[in-house]
Amino acid sequence: MFMLFSAGQGQSALDRLSDTDKNPNSVFTRTLLKEMEKPGLSMVQIAKRTQSQVKELAAKVDHVQVPAYYDQIVGDLYLAPGGAALAKGSVDTLQEGAGQGVLPPQEQKVAALPANPAANRKPNSGWMVNVSLPEAATQFGYRIGEKGKFTDAGLLDALDQRTGTRMPKTSFEMAPGQGKTTIYVTWRDKRGEQADIVPINFDPTRRWPMSRRKSSTSSGRAGSRSASTTACWSISPSS
């Protein structure tokens, strides 16, 4: 294995030496291509010569860039041994990113987000329920009581780098007069799989804030998976 990096640890690689630099390749790439064209140089020699030249070029614009390499090859490796017949052509025509693509075009965008009905709802001054999920999620829902449909808690104005979508809101409020009941929560992970439904027992007569560090897992349900990891929650009077 032989790896050659455009810069050393903690350094940035220059794309060009100035705004008037017309070379289509970066400082590292243009230097490396020239060295690779010379016969009789081993990979280590190519790396060292590239390293030295890039350092000198970067220093001219008061920049520190020293290419690093990792060598696990036993012996010497030559891309163009001395005396070997070289293919016709010139590296001057090579350009980063100019190769012919073979994959179909792909539109990179954040996944479409559903409307957030909770955004226009006036908050209650009752009980605030906060749930901390054990994994990255794309959707979070809850149901208060044994019957009825689950409510989507909505989305935050924050992008989760793990999923590429906005983070789901994992907190919600209950009315001041909410009596003793069971709250059910679940979520959808970044693969689109729904976790098993987790019950939370709520009793307004208990000492608050109520919290639990570890969730109990209910039995398996169709179309869901076991929430086998820890989910934390807390309930307290909303301000």
C-alpha positions in Angstrom: 0.0 0.0 0.0 1.3 3.4 -0.9 -0.7 6.6 -0.2 0.3 10.1 -1.1 -1.6 13.0 0.3 -1.8 16.6 -1.1 -1.0 18.1 2.2 0.2 17.2 5.7 -1.9 16.8 8.8 -3.8 20.0 9.7 -2.8 21.7 6.4 -4.9 22.8 3.5 -4.0 22.2 -0.2 -3.9 25.1 -2.6 -6.1 25.0 -5.7 -4.0 27.8 -7.3 -1.2 30.1 -6.6 -3.1 33.3 -7.4 -6.2 34.6 -9.0 -4.3 34.9 -12.3 -3.1 31.3 -12.1 -4.6 29.7 -15.3 -3.5 26.1 -14.6 -6.7 24.0 -14.3 -5.0 21.6 -11.7 -4.2 22.2 -8.1 -0.6 22.9 -7.0 -0.2 19.3 -5.8 -1.7 17.7 -8.8 0.2 19.7 -11.4 3.5 18.9 -9.6 2.7 15.2 -9.2 1.7 14.7 -12.9 5.0 16.1 -14.0 7.0 13.8 -11.8 5.0 10.7 -12.8 5.9 11.4 -16.4 9.6 11.0 -15.7 10.9 7.4 -16.2 13.2 5.7 -13.7 11.7 7.2 -10.5 10.4 5.0 -7.7 7.1 5.8 -5.9 9.1 7.1 -2.9 11.3 9.3 -5.2 8.1 10.7 -6.9 6.6 11.4 -3.5 9.7 13.1 -2.1 10.3 15.2 -5.2 6.6 16.2 -5.2 6.8 17.0 -1.5 9.8 19.3 -2.0 8.4 21.2 -5.0 4.9 21.7 -3.6 6.5 23.1 -0.4 8.6 25.5 -2.4 5.6 26.7 -4.5 3.4 27.2 -1.5 6.0 29.1 0.3 6.0 31.7 -2.5 2.5 32.7 -1.5 3.2 32.4 2.2 1.4 29.2 2.6 2.5 26.0 4.3 1.8 22.8 2.4 4.0 19.7 2.7 2.5 16.6 1.1 2.7 13.5 3.2 2.8 9.9 2.2 2.4 6.4 3.7 4.5 3.6 2.4 3.9 -0.1 3.2 5.5 -1.5 0.1 8.5 -3.8 0.5 11.1 -2.8 -2.1 10.8 -0.3 -4.8 7.8 0.3 -7.1 8.2 2.0 -10.5 5.4 3.4 -12.6 7.8 3.9 -15.5 11.0 2.0 -15.1 14.1 3.4 -16.7 14.4 2.5 -20.4 10.7 1.5 -20.7 8.8 2.7 -23.7 6.4 5.5 -22.6 3.0 6.0 -24.0 2.5 8.9 -26.3 0.8 12.0 -24.9 1.4 14.7 -22.3 0.2 15.3 -18.8 -0.4 18.9 -19.9 -3.8 17.8 -21.3 -4.8 16.1 -18.0 -7.2 17.9 -15.7 -8.8 17.1 -12.4 -12.4 16.2 -12.7 -12.3 16.1 -16.5 -12.8 12.4 -17.0 -15.8 11.0 -18.8 -18.6 10.1 -16.3 -20.2 6.7 -16.6 -22.9 7.0 -13.9 -26.3 8.6 -14.6 -26.8 12.2 -13.3 -27.8 12.4 -9.7 -29.5 15.4 -8.1 -28.1 16.0 -4.7 -30.7 17.5 -2.4 -32.1 17.2 1.1 -35.0 14.9 1.2 -38.5 16.5 0.8 -39.9 17.5 4.2 -43.6 17.1 5.1 -45.5 20.0 6.4 -45.2 20.6 10.2 -48.7 20.9 11.6 -47.3 21.6 15.1 -45.6 24.8 13.9 -48.9 26.7 13.8 -50.4 25.2 17.0 -50.6 27.4 20.0 -48.6 25.8 22.8 -50.3 24.8 26.0 -49.2 25.8 29.5 -49.4 22.3 30.9 -46.9 19.5 31.0 -43.7 19.4 28.9 -42.5 15.9 27.7 -38.9 15.7 26.5 -37.5 12.5 24.9 -33.9 11.8 24.1 -33.6 9.2 21.3 -30.7 6.6 21.3 -30.0 7.1 17.6 -30.3 9.4 14.6 -34.0 9.7 13.5 -35.9 11.3 10.7 -39.4 11.3 12.4 -40.8 11.2 15.9 -44.3 10.6 17.0 -46.4 10.2 20.1 -49.9 9.2 21.3 -51.5 10.1 24.6 -53.7 7.3 25.9 -54.6 3.9 24.6 -56.6 5.0 21.5 -56.2 7.3 18.6 -53.6 8.0 16.0 -50.0 9.0 16.6 -49.1 12.7 16.3 -46.0 13.7 14.3 -44.2 16.2 16.6 -42.8 18.0 13.6 -39.2 19.1 12.7 -36.6 21.5 14.0 -34.8 24.1 12.0 -31.6 22.2 12.3 -30.0 19.8 9.8 -28.8 16.5 11.2 -25.5 15.6 9.4 -26.1 11.9 10.1 -29.3 11.7 8.1 -29.1 14.7 5.7 -32.5 15.9 6.8 -33.9 18.2 9.5 -33.9 16.8 13.0 -37.3 15.7 14.3 -38.8 17.5 17.3 -38.7 15.1 20.3 -40.6 17.2 22.8 -44.3 18.0 23.1 -46.8 19.6 25.6 -49.8 18.2 27.3 -52.8 20.1 28.6 -52.8 21.3 32.3 -55.8 19.1 33.1 -54.2 15.9 31.7 -55.0 13.0 34.0 -53.1 9.8 34.7 -52.4 8.0 31.4 -49.8 6.2 29.4 -47.9 8.1 26.7 -46.6 6.1 23.7 -43.6 7.2 21.6 -41.8 5.9 18.6 -39.5 7.1 15.9 -38.2 6.3 12.4 -34.4 5.9 12.0 -32.3 7.0 9.1 -32.9 3.8 7.2 -36.7 4.5 7.4 -37.4 1.7 9.9 -39.8 2.4 12.7 -38.6 1.6 16.3 -40.9 -0.4 18.6 -43.5 1.7 20.5 -42.2 2.7 24.0 -44.7 3.4 26.8 -44.2 6.2 29.3 -46.5 6.2 32.4 -47.7 9.6 33.4 -49.2 10.5 36.8 -49.7 14.2 37.6 -50.0 13.4 41.3 -46.4 12.1 41.4 -43.5 14.2 42.4 -42.2 16.1 39.4 -40.1 16.4 37.3 -40.6 12.8 36.4 -37.8 11.1 34.4 -36.4 7.8 33.4 -33.0 7.0 32.2 -33.8 3.6 30.6 -36.9 2.7 28.6 -38.7 -0.6 28.8 -39.3 -2.3 25.4 -42.7 -3.5 24.4 -43.3 -6.7 22.5 -42.6 -6.7 18.8 -45.1 -5.2 16.4 -45.5 -5.6 12.6 -43.5 -3.1 10.6 -41.3 -2.1 13.5 -38.1 -3.1 15.2 -37.2 -3.5 18.9 -36.1 -0.3 20.6 -33.3 -2.3 22.3 -31.1 0.7 23.1 -31.6 3.3 25.8 -34.2 6.1 25.4 -34.4 8.8 28.0 -37.4 11.0 28.9 -38.5 13.6 31.3 -41.8 15.3 32.2 -42.1 18.6 34.0 -44.5 21.5 34.2 -44.1 23.8 31.2 -43.3 27.4 31.9 
